[in-house]
Amino acid sequence: MPSALSIEEFDVLFDAVRARLRISVVVGLAATTEQHEPTAIRHAFGTMFECVDALDKLQALLALQRAPREASMTATSPGIAQQPGSGDPTAPPQ
């Protein structure tokens, strides 16, 4: 599993899975409305489930990618600056 992907790479992967899922739905619908061919329907649904599995994996990987970034942003971002006299005991009196 790759350790680091850019946001653009995630976009490409999500686009690829969505495109495959759309094609599978169209094939499945065509098979059910025109041919009533069980093999084509099973294949289309199998591909749809593969796409859902791929989306689950991408989502988990994206969460792993975001966790360190969000943790570093939280650690490095300053807290809300308090105005003097706003309850900050180190603030000079007004």
C-alpha positions, 0 to 999 in steps of 0.5 A: 500500500502506498505511503503517501499520495497527493490529493490529485492522485486520490482524485484520479483514483476516485474518478476511475472507480466512479467511471467503472461503476457507471459503466457497470450500472449501464451494463447491468441495466441493459442486461436486465431490460433487454437480454435478461441474461443472468450471466451479464447481470451477475458480472455487472453486480460483481463489478459494482461490488468490486467498485464499492470495495475499492471505494472503501479502501480508498476512503480508508487510505485517505483517512490514513493520509489525513490523520498525520496532516490534521494532527500536525495542523492541530499541534502547530496552529496557535490557539485563539488569541485572547484580547487583553483583559479577556480573562488572560491572567498574563495580560497587562491591566487596561 
